[in-house]
Amino acid sequence: MYAIVEIAGQQFKVAKDQKVFVHRLQGEEGSNVTFDNVLLVDNGSVTIGAPAIEGAAVTAKILNHLKGDKVIVFKKKRRKGYRVKNGHRQSLTQIQIESIAASGAKKATAKKAAPKAEAVKTSAPKVEAVAQDFSKMTVAELKDLAKAKGISGISSMKKADLIAALS
C-alpha cells in the first residue's frame, strides 16, 4: 500500500515504515504529525482525489531535524571582475511514515461529481439577468455576447447597433 501526499509544498510517494527527508516541519523530535492532503491511495485499487481525498490521512513520526549538504552558488562575468561565491544548506526534517488511512475515499468521489452538475444549472440564469441590461455593458462584452448568440457582422457595429441586435 502506498500514497502520494503533499508535505510542505512538495509531493511524495510514501509507504508504511518508509523514511523521508522533507523541508523543515514544526514540531519536536519524537512527536507525531498528520498530513491530510492525500492525492492518491493505492491499497489494491487506486483511488485518486479531486484534488485531495476526503477523510484520508498519513501519519508520520518526526525522527530528527538536520541540515542538508552544502550547495555552492558561484556567479562570474568574464572580463568584468565580477565574482560572487555563496553557499546554502537546506533545513530538513527526517520523518518515518507510520500509517496510511484511506477511510472516506469512496465518499469523496461521489460528492465531487454532484456539485459540477449544479454549477452548470445555476450559471444559465445569471447570463440571462446580465443580458437584459445592455446599457451598462462595454462594447467588447456586447460583441462577445453577440458572437455567442450567432449574430454576424458585429465587427463594424457601434454600441447602439449591438444593443438593438441583441434585443
PyMOL commands that place a pseudoatom at each C-alpha (Angstrom):
pseudoatom trace, name=CA, resn=MET, resi=1, chain=A, elem=C, hetatm=0, pos=[0.000, 0.000, 0.000]
pseudoatom trace, name=CA, resn=TYR, resi=2, chain=A, elem=C, hetatm=0, pos=[1.329, 3.433, -0.908]
pseudoatom trace, name=CA, resn=ALA, resi=3, chain=A, elem=C, hetatm=0, pos=[0.053, 7.000, -1.115]
pseudoatom trace, name=CA, resn=ILE, resi=4, chain=A, elem=C, hetatm=0, pos=[1.017, 10.237, -2.801]
pseudoatom trace, name=CA, resn=VAL, resi=5, chain=A, elem=C, hetatm=0, pos=[0.833, 13.007, -0.210]
pseudoatom trace, name=CA, resn=GLU, resi=6, chain=A, elem=C, hetatm=0, pos=[1.671, 16.710, -0.246]
pseudoatom trace, name=CA, resn=ILE, resi=7, chain=A, elem=C, hetatm=0, pos=[4.086, 17.630, 2.546]
pseudoatom trace, name=CA, resn=ALA, resi=8, chain=A, elem=C, hetatm=0, pos=[5.414, 21.189, 2.931]
pseudoatom trace, name=CA, resn=GLY, resi=9, chain=A, elem=C, hetatm=0, pos=[4.535, 22.112, -0.667]
pseudoatom trace, name=CA, resn=GLN, resi=10, chain=A, elem=C, hetatm=0, pos=[6.083, 19.018, -2.272]
pseudoatom trace, name=CA, resn=GLN, resi=11, chain=A, elem=C, hetatm=0, pos=[4.520, 15.719, -3.333]
pseudoatom trace, name=CA, resn=PHE, resi=12, chain=A, elem=C, hetatm=0, pos=[5.980, 12.454, -2.057]
pseudoatom trace, name=CA, resn=LYS, resi=13, chain=A, elem=C, hetatm=0, pos=[5.199, 8.810, -2.788]
pseudoatom trace, name=CA, resn=VAL, resi=14, chain=A, elem=C, hetatm=0, pos=[5.230, 7.175, 0.643]
pseudoatom trace, name=CA, resn=ALA, resi=15, chain=A, elem=C, hetatm=0, pos=[4.693, 3.691, 2.060]
pseudoatom trace, name=CA, resn=LYS, resi=16, chain=A, elem=C, hetatm=0, pos=[4.418, 2.387, 5.625]
pseudoatom trace, name=CA, resn=ASP, resi=17, chain=A, elem=C, hetatm=0, pos=[7.731, 2.391, 7.585]
pseudoatom trace, name=CA, resn=GLN, resi=18, chain=A, elem=C, hetatm=0, pos=[9.479, 4.485, 4.901]
pseudoatom trace, name=CA, resn=LYS, resi=19, chain=A, elem=C, hetatm=0, pos=[11.888, 7.263, 5.963]
pseudoatom trace, name=CA, resn=VAL, resi=20, chain=A, elem=C, hetatm=0, pos=[11.639, 10.538, 4.046]
pseudoatom trace, name=CA, resn=PHE, resi=21, chain=A, elem=C, hetatm=0, pos=[13.558, 13.837, 4.165]
pseudoatom trace, name=CA, resn=VAL, resi=22, chain=A, elem=C, hetatm=0, pos=[11.194, 16.836, 3.823]
pseudoatom trace, name=CA, resn=HIS, resi=23, chain=A, elem=C, hetatm=0, pos=[11.535, 20.591, 4.288]
pseudoatom trace, name=CA, resn=ARG, resi=24, chain=A, elem=C, hetatm=0, pos=[11.709, 21.644, 7.950]
pseudoatom trace, name=CA, resn=LEU, resi=25, chain=A, elem=C, hetatm=0, pos=[8.469, 20.918, 9.827]
pseudoatom trace, name=CA, resn=GLN, resi=26, chain=A, elem=C, hetatm=0, pos=[7.215, 22.466, 13.051]
pseudoatom trace, name=CA, resn=GLY, resi=27, chain=A, elem=C, hetatm=0, pos=[7.295, 20.026, 15.934]
pseudoatom trace, name=CA, resn=GLU, resi=28, chain=A, elem=C, hetatm=0, pos=[9.647, 18.342, 18.337]
pseudoatom trace, name=CA, resn=GLU, resi=29, chain=A, elem=C, hetatm=0, pos=[11.642, 15.201, 17.643]
pseudoatom trace, name=CA, resn=GLY, resi=30, chain=A, elem=C, hetatm=0, pos=[9.593, 12.138, 18.530]
pseudoatom trace, name=CA, resn=SER, resi=31, chain=A, elem=C, hetatm=0, pos=[6.213, 13.839, 18.007]
pseudoatom trace, name=CA, resn=ASN, resi=32, chain=A, elem=C, hetatm=0, pos=[3.622, 12.648, 15.504]
pseudoatom trace, name=CA, resn=VAL, resi=33, chain=A, elem=C, hetatm=0, pos=[2.326, 14.727, 12.585]
pseudoatom trace, name=CA, resn=THR, resi=34, chain=A, elem=C, hetatm=0, pos=[-0.675, 14.083, 10.340]
pseudoatom trace, name=CA, resn=PHE, resi=35, chain=A, elem=C, hetatm=0, pos=[-0.905, 15.087, 6.679]
pseudoatom trace, name=CA, resn=ASP, resi=36, chain=A, elem=C, hetatm=0, pos=[-4.469, 15.464, 5.338]
pseudoatom trace, name=CA, resn=ASN, resi=37, chain=A, elem=C, hetatm=0, pos=[-3.659, 16.454, 1.751]
pseudoatom trace, name=CA, resn=VAL, resi=38, chain=A, elem=C, hetatm=0, pos=[-3.557, 12.919, 0.297]
pseudoatom trace, name=CA, resn=LEU, resi=39, chain=A, elem=C, hetatm=0, pos=[-3.742, 12.980, -3.512]
pseudoatom trace, name=CA, resn=LEU, resi=40, chain=A, elem=C, hetatm=0, pos=[-3.722, 9.231, -4.300]
pseudoatom trace, name=CA, resn=VAL, resi=41, chain=A, elem=C, hetatm=0, pos=[-4.028, 5.969, -2.371]
pseudoatom trace, name=CA, resn=ASP, resi=42, chain=A, elem=C, hetatm=0, pos=[-3.240, 2.505, -3.722]
pseudoatom trace, name=CA, resn=ASN, resi=43, chain=A, elem=C, hetatm=0, pos=[-4.386, -0.374, -1.496]
pseudoatom trace, name=CA, resn=GLY, resi=44, chain=A, elem=C, hetatm=0, pos=[-5.099, -2.914, -4.227]
pseudoatom trace, name=CA, resn=SER, resi=45, chain=A, elem=C, hetatm=0, pos=[-7.368, -0.457, -6.028]
pseudoatom trace, name=CA, resn=VAL, resi=46, chain=A, elem=C, hetatm=0, pos=[-6.229, 3.049, -6.918]
pseudoatom trace, name=CA, resn=THR, resi=47, chain=A, elem=C, hetatm=0, pos=[-8.244, 5.977, -5.522]
pseudoatom trace, name=CA, resn=ILE, resi=48, chain=A, elem=C, hetatm=0, pos=[-7.494, 9.420, -6.935]
pseudoatom trace, name=CA, resn=GLY, resi=49, chain=A, elem=C, hetatm=0, pos=[-8.630, 12.595, -5.233]
pseudoatom trace, name=CA, resn=ALA, resi=50, chain=A, elem=C, hetatm=0, pos=[-10.041, 15.657, -6.920]
pseudoatom trace, name=CA, resn=PRO, resi=51, chain=A, elem=C, hetatm=0, pos=[-7.723, 17.322, -5.826]
pseudoatom trace, name=CA, resn=ALA, resi=52, chain=A, elem=C, hetatm=0, pos=[-7.454, 15.549, -2.438]
pseudoatom trace, name=CA, resn=ILE, resi=53, chain=A, elem=C, hetatm=0, pos=[-9.180, 12.510, -0.946]
pseudoatom trace, name=CA, resn=GLU, resi=54, chain=A, elem=C, hetatm=0, pos=[-11.583, 13.480, 1.835]
pseudoatom trace, name=CA, resn=GLY, resi=55, chain=A, elem=C, hetatm=0, pos=[-11.022, 11.596, 5.056]
pseudoatom trace, name=CA, resn=ALA, resi=56, chain=A, elem=C, hetatm=0, pos=[-7.664, 10.140, 4.027]
pseudoatom trace, name=CA, resn=ALA, resi=57, chain=A, elem=C, hetatm=0, pos=[-4.626, 10.882, 6.174]
pseudoatom trace, name=CA, resn=VAL, resi=58, chain=A, elem=C, hetatm=0, pos=[-0.980, 9.922, 6.507]
pseudoatom trace, name=CA, resn=THR, resi=59, chain=A, elem=C, hetatm=0, pos=[0.549, 9.806, 9.990]
pseudoatom trace, name=CA, resn=ALA, resi=60, chain=A, elem=C, hetatm=0, pos=[4.301, 10.172, 10.467]
pseudoatom trace, name=CA, resn=LYS, resi=61, chain=A, elem=C, hetatm=0, pos=[6.781, 10.456, 13.328]
pseudoatom trace, name=CA, resn=ILE, resi=62, chain=A, elem=C, hetatm=0, pos=[9.481, 13.154, 13.337]
pseudoatom trace, name=CA, resn=LEU, resi=63, chain=A, elem=C, hetatm=0, pos=[12.827, 11.393, 13.748]
pseudoatom trace, name=CA, resn=ASN, resi=64, chain=A, elem=C, hetatm=0, pos=[15.212, 14.382, 13.715]
pseudoatom trace, name=CA, resn=HIS, resi=65, chain=A, elem=C, hetatm=0, pos=[15.904, 17.863, 12.364]
pseudoatom trace, name=CA, resn=LEU, resi=66, chain=A, elem=C, hetatm=0, pos=[19.085, 18.336, 10.338]
pseudoatom trace, name=CA, resn=LYS, resi=67, chain=A, elem=C, hetatm=0, pos=[20.700, 20.315, 7.541]
pseudoatom trace, name=CA, resn=GLY, resi=68, chain=A, elem=C, hetatm=0, pos=[21.277, 19.057, 4.015]
pseudoatom trace, name=CA, resn=ASP, resi=69, chain=A, elem=C, hetatm=0, pos=[24.501, 19.067, 2.033]
pseudoatom trace, name=CA, resn=LYS, resi=70, chain=A, elem=C, hetatm=0, pos=[26.129, 22.385, 1.217]
pseudoatom trace, name=CA, resn=VAL, resi=71, chain=A, elem=C, hetatm=0, pos=[25.381, 23.802, -2.223]
pseudoatom trace, name=CA, resn=ILE, resi=72, chain=A, elem=C, hetatm=0, pos=[27.837, 26.338, -3.664]
pseudoatom trace, name=CA, resn=VAL, resi=73, chain=A, elem=C, hetatm=0, pos=[26.393, 29.107, -5.856]
pseudoatom trace, name=CA, resn=PHE, resi=74, chain=A, elem=C, hetatm=0, pos=[29.160, 30.811, -7.870]
pseudoatom trace, name=CA, resn=LYS, resi=75, chain=A, elem=C, hetatm=0, pos=[28.433, 33.672, -10.253]
pseudoatom trace, name=CA, resn=LYS, resi=76, chain=A, elem=C, hetatm=0, pos=[31.005, 35.154, -12.610]
pseudoatom trace, name=CA, resn=LYS, resi=77, chain=A, elem=C, hetatm=0, pos=[31.029, 37.525, -15.550]
pseudoatom trace, name=CA, resn=ARG, resi=78, chain=A, elem=C, hetatm=0, pos=[34.178, 37.108, -17.573]
pseudoatom trace, name=CA, resn=ARG, resi=79, chain=A, elem=C, hetatm=0, pos=[36.480, 40.068, -18.229]
pseudoatom trace, name=CA, resn=LYS, resi=80, chain=A, elem=C, hetatm=0, pos=[34.429, 42.235, -15.836]
pseudoatom trace, name=CA, resn=GLY, resi=81, chain=A, elem=C, hetatm=0, pos=[35.994, 41.376, -12.486]
pseudoatom trace, name=CA, resn=TYR, resi=82, chain=A, elem=C, hetatm=0, pos=[32.638, 40.204, -11.115]
pseudoatom trace, name=CA, resn=ARG, resi=83, chain=A, elem=C, hetatm=0, pos=[32.730, 37.111, -8.924]
pseudoatom trace, name=CA, resn=VAL, resi=84, chain=A, elem=C, hetatm=0, pos=[30.276, 36.165, -6.164]
pseudoatom trace, name=CA, resn=LYS, resi=85, chain=A, elem=C, hetatm=0, pos=[30.505, 32.971, -4.146]
pseudoatom trace, name=CA, resn=ASN, resi=86, chain=A, elem=C, hetatm=0, pos=[27.560, 31.980, -1.969]
pseudoatom trace, name=CA, resn=GLY, resi=87, chain=A, elem=C, hetatm=0, pos=[26.608, 28.821, -0.107]
pseudoatom trace, name=CA, resn=HIS, resi=88, chain=A, elem=C, hetatm=0, pos=[23.371, 27.289, 1.125]
pseudoatom trace, name=CA, resn=ARG, resi=89, chain=A, elem=C, hetatm=0, pos=[22.368, 24.420, 3.432]
pseudoatom trace, name=CA, resn=GLN, resi=90, chain=A, elem=C, hetatm=0, pos=[18.684, 23.462, 3.400]
pseudoatom trace, name=CA, resn=SER, resi=91, chain=A, elem=C, hetatm=0, pos=[16.985, 22.789, 6.740]
pseudoatom trace, name=CA, resn=LEU, resi=92, chain=A, elem=C, hetatm=0, pos=[15.396, 19.327, 6.623]
pseudoatom trace, name=CA, resn=THR, resi=93, chain=A, elem=C, hetatm=0, pos=[13.296, 17.055, 8.799]
pseudoatom trace, name=CA, resn=GLN, resi=94, chain=A, elem=C, hetatm=0, pos=[13.535, 13.268, 8.653]
pseudoatom trace, name=CA, resn=ILE, resi=95, chain=A, elem=C, hetatm=0, pos=[10.176, 11.573, 9.152]
pseudoatom trace, name=CA, resn=GLN, resi=96, chain=A, elem=C, hetatm=0, pos=[9.072, 7.943, 9.252]
pseudoatom trace, name=CA, resn=ILE, resi=97, chain=A, elem=C, hetatm=0, pos=[5.644, 7.046, 7.867]
pseudoatom trace, name=CA, resn=GLU, resi=98, chain=A, elem=C, hetatm=0, pos=[3.646, 5.151, 10.491]
pseudoatom trace, name=CA, resn=SER, resi=99, chain=A, elem=C, hetatm=0, pos=[0.232, 4.666, 8.852]
pseudoatom trace, name=CA, resn=ILE, resi=100, chain=A, elem=C, hetatm=0, pos=[-1.819, 5.448, 5.774]
pseudoatom trace, name=CA, resn=ALA, resi=101, chain=A, elem=C, hetatm=0, pos=[-5.566, 5.731, 6.395]
pseudoatom trace, name=CA, resn=ALA, resi=102, chain=A, elem=C, hetatm=0, pos=[-7.774, 5.715, 3.292]
pseudoatom trace, name=CA, resn=SER, resi=103, chain=A, elem=C, hetatm=0, pos=[-11.119, 5.985, 5.122]
pseudoatom trace, name=CA, resn=GLY, resi=104, chain=A, elem=C, hetatm=0, pos=[-13.746, 8.050, 3.328]
pseudoatom trace, name=CA, resn=ALA, resi=105, chain=A, elem=C, hetatm=0, pos=[-12.111, 7.618, -0.079]
pseudoatom trace, name=CA, resn=LYS, resi=106, chain=A, elem=C, hetatm=0, pos=[-15.278, 6.282, -1.750]
pseudoatom trace, name=CA, resn=LYS, resi=107, chain=A, elem=C, hetatm=0, pos=[-17.380, 9.178, -0.419]
pseudoatom trace, name=CA, resn=ALA, resi=108, chain=A, elem=C, hetatm=0, pos=[-15.067, 11.794, -1.904]
pseudoatom trace, name=CA, resn=THR, resi=109, chain=A, elem=C, hetatm=0, pos=[-15.623, 10.669, -5.490]
pseudoatom trace, name=CA, resn=ALA, resi=110, chain=A, elem=C, hetatm=0, pos=[-19.427, 10.644, -5.080]
pseudoatom trace, name=CA, resn=LYS, resi=111, chain=A, elem=C, hetatm=0, pos=[-19.532, 14.137, -3.539]
pseudoatom trace, name=CA, resn=LYS, resi=112, chain=A, elem=C, hetatm=0, pos=[-17.323, 15.712, -6.178]
pseudoatom trace, name=CA, resn=ALA, resi=113, chain=A, elem=C, hetatm=0, pos=[-19.497, 14.639, -9.147]
pseudoatom trace, name=CA, resn=ALA, resi=114, chain=A, elem=C, hetatm=0, pos=[-22.757, 16.210, -7.905]
pseudoatom trace, name=CA, resn=PRO, resi=115, chain=A, elem=C, hetatm=0, pos=[-21.680, 19.884, -7.481]
pseudoatom trace, name=CA, resn=LYS, resi=116, chain=A, elem=C, hetatm=0, pos=[-20.430, 20.107, -11.068]
pseudoatom trace, name=CA, resn=ALA, resi=117, chain=A, elem=C, hetatm=0, pos=[-23.903, 19.433, -12.450]
pseudoatom trace, name=CA, resn=GLU, resi=118, chain=A, elem=C, hetatm=0, pos=[-25.442, 22.014, -10.106]
pseudoatom trace, name=CA, resn=ALA, resi=119, chain=A, elem=C, hetatm=0, pos=[-22.888, 24.649, -11.114]
pseudoatom trace, name=CA, resn=VAL, resi=120, chain=A, elem=C, hetatm=0, pos=[-23.931, 24.345, -14.762]
pseudoatom trace, name=CA, resn=LYS, resi=121, chain=A, elem=C, hetatm=0, pos=[-27.612, 24.771, -13.868]
pseudoatom trace, name=CA, resn=THR, resi=122, chain=A, elem=C, hetatm=0, pos=[-27.027, 27.890, -11.757]
pseudoatom trace, name=CA, resn=SER, resi=123, chain=A, elem=C, hetatm=0, pos=[-24.856, 29.663, -14.335]
pseudoatom trace, name=CA, resn=ALA, resi=124, chain=A, elem=C, hetatm=0, pos=[-27.582, 29.902, -17.016]
pseudoatom trace, name=CA, resn=PRO, resi=125, chain=A, elem=C, hetatm=0, pos=[-29.963, 32.277, -15.141]
pseudoatom trace, name=CA, resn=LYS, resi=126, chain=A, elem=C, hetatm=0, pos=[-27.076, 34.656, -14.365]
pseudoatom trace, name=CA, resn=VAL, resi=127, chain=A, elem=C, hetatm=0, pos=[-26.332, 35.081, -18.073]
pseudoatom trace, name=CA, resn=GLU, resi=128, chain=A, elem=C, hetatm=0, pos=[-29.971, 35.986, -18.797]
pseudoatom trace, name=CA, resn=ALA, resi=129, chain=A, elem=C, hetatm=0, pos=[-30.102, 38.505, -15.927]
pseudoatom trace, name=CA, resn=VAL, resi=130, chain=A, elem=C, hetatm=0, pos=[-26.943, 40.255, -17.134]
pseudoatom trace, name=CA, resn=ALA, resi=131, chain=A, elem=C, hetatm=0, pos=[-28.022, 40.153, -20.777]
pseudoatom trace, name=CA, resn=GLN, resi=132, chain=A, elem=C, hetatm=0, pos=[-31.173, 42.203, -20.124]
pseudoatom trace, name=CA, resn=ASP, resi=133, chain=A, elem=C, hetatm=0, pos=[-29.224, 45.315, -19.014]
pseudoatom trace, name=CA, resn=PHE, resi=134, chain=A, elem=C, hetatm=0, pos=[-27.139, 46.015, -22.146]
pseudoatom trace, name=CA, resn=SER, resi=135, chain=A, elem=C, hetatm=0, pos=[-26.595, 49.739, -21.442]
pseudoatom trace, name=CA, resn=LYS, resi=136, chain=A, elem=C, hetatm=0, pos=[-24.127, 49.019, -18.613]
pseudoatom trace, name=CA, resn=MET, resi=137, chain=A, elem=C, hetatm=0, pos=[-22.055, 46.577, -20.696]
pseudoatom trace, name=CA, resn=THR, resi=138, chain=A, elem=C, hetatm=0, pos=[-18.940, 47.569, -22.653]
pseudoatom trace, name=CA, resn=VAL, resi=139, chain=A, elem=C, hetatm=0, pos=[-18.694, 47.225, -26.419]
pseudoatom trace, name=CA, resn=ALA, resi=140, chain=A, elem=C, hetatm=0, pos=[-16.321, 44.252, -26.063]
pseudoatom trace, name=CA, resn=GLU, resi=141, chain=A, elem=C, hetatm=0, pos=[-18.792, 42.440, -23.780]
pseudoatom trace, name=CA, resn=LEU, resi=142, chain=A, elem=C, hetatm=0, pos=[-21.632, 43.150, -26.208]
pseudoatom trace, name=CA, resn=LYS, resi=143, chain=A, elem=C, hetatm=0, pos=[-19.569, 41.774, -29.121]
pseudoatom trace, name=CA, resn=ASP, resi=144, chain=A, elem=C, hetatm=0, pos=[-18.768, 38.605, -27.149]
pseudoatom trace, name=CA, resn=LEU, resi=145, chain=A, elem=C, hetatm=0, pos=[-22.435, 38.135, -26.333]
pseudoatom trace, name=CA, resn=ALA, resi=146, chain=A, elem=C, hetatm=0, pos=[-23.383, 38.672, -29.992]
pseudoatom trace, name=CA, resn=LYS, resi=147, chain=A, elem=C, hetatm=0, pos=[-20.812, 36.074, -31.078]
pseudoatom trace, name=CA, resn=ALA, resi=148, chain=A, elem=C, hetatm=0, pos=[-22.257, 33.609, -28.571]
pseudoatom trace, name=CA, resn=LYS, resi=149, chain=A, elem=C, hetatm=0, pos=[-25.763, 34.172, -29.962]
pseudoatom trace, name=CA, resn=GLY, resi=150, chain=A, elem=C, hetatm=0, pos=[-24.510, 33.755, -33.543]
pseudoatom trace, name=CA, resn=ILE, resi=151, chain=A, elem=C, hetatm=0, pos=[-25.107, 37.297, -34.818]
pseudoatom trace, name=CA, resn=SER, resi=152, chain=A, elem=C, hetatm=0, pos=[-22.887, 38.051, -37.832]
pseudoatom trace, name=CA, resn=GLY, resi=153, chain=A, elem=C, hetatm=0, pos=[-21.307, 41.333, -38.972]
pseudoatom trace, name=CA, resn=ILE, resi=154, chain=A, elem=C, hetatm=0, pos=[-20.644, 42.650, -35.473]
pseudoatom trace, name=CA, resn=SER, resi=155, chain=A, elem=C, hetatm=0, pos=[-17.108, 43.928, -36.081]
pseudoatom trace, name=CA, resn=SER, resi=156, chain=A, elem=C, hetatm=0, pos=[-18.277, 47.221, -37.636]
pseudoatom trace, name=CA, resn=MET, resi=157, chain=A, elem=C, hetatm=0, pos=[-21.306, 47.796, -35.358]
pseudoatom trace, name=CA, resn=LYS, resi=158, chain=A, elem=C, hetatm=0, pos=[-21.481, 50.573, -32.783]
pseudoatom trace, name=CA, resn=LYS, resi=159, chain=A, elem=C, hetatm=0, pos=[-22.791, 50.123, -29.237]
pseudoatom trace, name=CA, resn=ALA, resi=160, chain=A, elem=C, hetatm=0, pos=[-26.347, 51.247, -30.077]
pseudoatom trace, name=CA, resn=ASP, resi=161, chain=A, elem=C, hetatm=0, pos=[-26.487, 48.861, -33.063]
pseudoatom trace, name=CA, resn=LEU, resi=162, chain=A, elem=C, hetatm=0, pos=[-25.230, 45.971, -30.932]
pseudoatom trace, name=CA, resn=ILE, resi=163, chain=A, elem=C, hetatm=0, pos=[-27.884, 46.655, -28.280]
pseudoatom trace, name=CA, resn=ALA, resi=164, chain=A, elem=C, hetatm=0, pos=[-30.569, 46.715, -30.976]
pseudoatom trace, name=CA, resn=ALA, resi=165, chain=A, elem=C, hetatm=0, pos=[-29.302, 43.460, -32.497]
pseudoatom trace, name=CA, resn=LEU, resi=166, chain=A, elem=C, hetatm=0, pos=[-29.237, 41.678, -29.130]
pseudoatom trace, name=CA, resn=SER, resi=167, chain=A, elem=C, hetatm=0, pos=[-32.707, 42.880, -28.038]
for i in range(1, 167): cmd.bond("trace and resi %d" % i, "trace and resi %d" % (i + 1))
show_as sticks, trace
zoom trace
